[in-house]
């Protein structure tokens, strides 16, 4: 097993409490080398050793930390070795204390005990918090983080709460959101006409009763509203699907305790750590056969998105219900999550039967974060509550850059010295409300941090609303190619400054040749990038319609391989997904090249294969077709792969051969799960072949397709086997949620940054 370097950045009550000596003893006990060091914003730890030992080190820090310490956030990532000789306690890094906005923190064990203790004055109070937990980012309006600068400013503390706040020995000493039932926020249950049905504890009881009866309830939580139903009630789940117009996209499920989760899902040590962490994200877990959740919560999916109750409100509700709930973001289509009581009432009145609201305003919407453990590491797929807006340290980054991100899964980011602050997940910029939230997030974060923006960076796609937003600015601007940003994002997170081969497998991105890219191998160095290899472009009949209909991607790929004879193939089963007149129209579109843009996208190849196999001809949500191929992979190991070609002069990958092979296997009755595995293994073989041809050692794996567990893990294994050094995402999403970080990293490179900041300031 190879040695790795683990970097851990810990924020919270971790200075002056014996934390560094504790880490020193732990390092010596596990015989790892490196250092521990205080900094202006917390404690930095770097250790080198075997992967399994570093995992133990990480888990034991949280489990065995000094009793008087508190970890508010723990960010960790695996990096290249620097070959430490021993373990040291280094001198503290002096300097001005950084005023970071901390993310919202899940309810701590002490507060949980209090709200469930009938003798405690905070019994059943749904806004209980202390310095160890509670709202942060969702309530802050300005820095410094004082009560007067939060949405708690309208709630004056009672004498009991004030005593706690003023007492240095109390864990609520200077806890800005400190409150109790006498002086703090309160809850009410409304009907659709905003009539108050119940208040306070009675509202919780009535809400639980309605959920048990199969009703849909909109619940205002920490960073916005959830739509909630009984997770075991198939009829209630279907009612929610029908009203929200959400076909097969999985719902997340909230449990009250780890034991409940473990009875329904397989949970590894790292998955357990994620569930119990202060971030408390949704974690994707493999279902057990004994699963007691309704089948239509996550249909046709072996995984379940699971989280633990992370606020007192949710803890109290689940304590009454004695069972899990579906808790999905309260929004329409792909709009931003609702945060305001009246807004929720207007937007959700045709979905929810009741509204459990409170009177603490939400300053910033914050969705639930999502994590999947892959290749022995936690990979953040949606970065929001618990993670945002903590910064990412990036070497050699230019100061005062604002990046506005992509169109889908939008986040924005800005640089402040060597810190890049990446916003919470904003969502798809498809609606006026989403665009309004996007603009508000930019305004709020740049105002809070007093950022004097000197350069705005966006995607090259002219139709992205984020790109159009930049066009109206008078500031200097740069456009960054989509997949180059993906590669730079992964490089920045992994602190790579050498030349790499960026393997960017994605859905769609605007290419510099005006085609749709997405199956790219980019050579990236300190000066920029070169498109080294890519999949042979094939047509997408109907353009955007093909994204919603994988059958169109399949038709375009088949036409690319067989030409006008494509639709004459009688034994190609997926063609039955079309009516005869549709095939005539498709053939005409493709022959005349009408509304049939070319693409090299691996995401669209996944779509085509899904349709070839009869798994998915239409999608209800992004990635559904690709997921169907991943989930159908056979557990039987096979060394068989499909054939492919690479043109020598262009490094152009010719997929014609493996398309013919797949169709031949289908015709010969080979099981779809075997075909799915061979297809994945073929993609990995292509990565290896191009990596060898590139002559580069470091290989960066990025793009939405690498949310696929089998594809990522198999690629990593084979690259290591062949002597390469693979890198992948950890704390920043591999999907488009990581683009904004990559835009800033790319804009800081020599060939992109076209002007001198100091000169511009003059």
MOLIN-V886466 format. One record per run of one state. SS is the DSSP state (hx for helix, st for strand, lp for the rest). FROM is the first residue (numbers start at 1). TO is the last residue. Records with the same first field share a line. If there is no record, write none. Layout:
SS=FROM-TO + FROM-TO
//
This chain:
lp=1-2 + 14-18 + 31-32 + 40-41 + 65-69 + 80-86 + 90-104 + 106-108 + 117-129 + 131-132 + 135-139 + 141-146 + 151-158 + 167-186 + 191-195 + 213-216 + 221-224 + 231-233 + 245-251 + 256-257 + 266-268 + 277-281 + 288-294 + 298-302 + 309-311 + 322-324 + 330-340 + 349-353 + 359-369 + 375-376 + 383-390 + 394-400 + 404-409 + 411-412 + 417-418 + 423-426 + 428-431 + 449-454 + 460-464 + 472-476 + 481-481 + 494-499 + 511-515 + 526-527 + 536-537 + 542-543 + 549-549 + 569-572 + 578-579 + 593-595 + 600-601 + 613-623 + 632-644 + 648-651 + 655-655 + 668-671 + 695-697 + 703-703 + 708-708 + 722-724 + 728-735 + 748-756 + 762-762
st=3-13 + 33-39 + 42-50 + 70-79 + 87-89 + 105-105 + 130-130 + 133-134 + 140-140 + 150-150 + 187-190 + 196-199 + 217-220 + 225-230 + 252-255 + 265-265 + 282-287 + 303-308 + 325-329 + 354-358 + 370-374 + 377-382 + 391-393 + 401-403 + 410-410 + 413-416 + 419-422 + 427-427 + 455-459 + 477-480 + 500-510 + 516-525 + 528-535 + 538-541 + 596-599 + 645-647 + 652-654 + 698-702 + 725-727
hx=19-30 + 51-64 + 109-116 + 147-149 + 159-166 + 200-212 + 234-244 + 258-264 + 269-276 + 295-297 + 312-321 + 341-348 + 432-448 + 465-471 + 482-493 + 544-548 + 550-568 + 573-577 + 580-592 + 602-612 + 624-631 + 656-667 + 672-694 + 704-707 + 709-721 + 736-747 + 757-761
//
